[in-house]
Amino acid sequence: MIQLENVHKSYGQTKVLKGIDLQIQDQDDVVILGPSGSGKSTLLNVLSGLEKVDEGHILIQGQDLSQLTDAQLTAFRREKIAFIFSSIIYYLI
């Protein structure tokens, strides 16, 4: 289960996520939909542990992401999170 409790996230003076409460059960299908700038990417970034919330808690399978060290977050992402980004970046090697 994924659970968000009173999640807030800002960039400078711009409040992007304001008191988000959400619960997603295992096996649920979820769509995150909204106009550009509405906080969709920010929500996914905090859900995956790529960014930390300013306030509130994110629990994934009972694990509170706000309580994890950077090393623990890295391990968590490696083991539990997968992303398909909407834009492709090519690197020339």
N, C-alpha and C positions, 0 to 999 in steps of 0.2 A: 504494500500500500504506500502511496505517496500522500503526504499531508503537509499543507502549508497553514501556518497559524500566524495571522496578523503580520504578514510579510510586507516590509517597506524597503524600497531601494530608490536612491536619488543619485543624480550626477550633478554635482554642484548644487545650484538652487532649483534644479528641475526634478520634481518628484515624478518618478516613473511608475513605481508600484506603490499603491497606497492602501495598506491594510488588507491585503489579499488573504482570504481563507478559502482553501480548496482541499478536497479529499478525492483521491482517485484510487479505486479498488483494483486489486490484481485482476487482470483479464479485461479491464475496461478499455474501450476504444475512445480516444479523446482527440478533438480537433481544437487547435488554438487559432482563432480567426480574429482579424481586426485590421484597421487601416494602418498605413505606415506611421510609425512613431507612437503606436499605442502600447508598446511594452512587451510584445510577443517574444522578441529575441532576448530581452532582459529576463523575462520569466524563465525561458529555457536555460539561459546562462546561470541563473541562481539555482534552478532545479538540478543542474548537472554539477554544481560546485565550481564552475569556472569563475563566478563572481560571488562575493559574500554579500549577504543582506545587511542593511543598516539596522534593522529591527525585526524581530519575529523569529520563527523557527521553521525549518524545512526538515521533515522526517521522511526518510525513505527506508522502508522495511524496518522501521523502528529506530534507525540510526539518525541522530540529530546532526546535520551537516555543520551547524555552527559550533559544535563541540570538537570537531576534527582539526588536527594540525594540518599544515600544508602537505606534509608527506602522507598523512592518512587520507587526505582528499585526493591526492594523486593516485594512490592505491585504489581508493573507492571508484574513481572514474575509470581506471584501467579495468576493473573487474565487473562493474555494474552498469556503465553508461556507454551508449553508442550514439553517434551523431551522423547525419547526412546533411551537409551544409548546402544551402540553396545557391551559393556562388562557388564556382570552381576557381582555384588559384593554381597556376602552373609555375613550377620552379625549374629553372634551367640549371642543370648541374654540369 
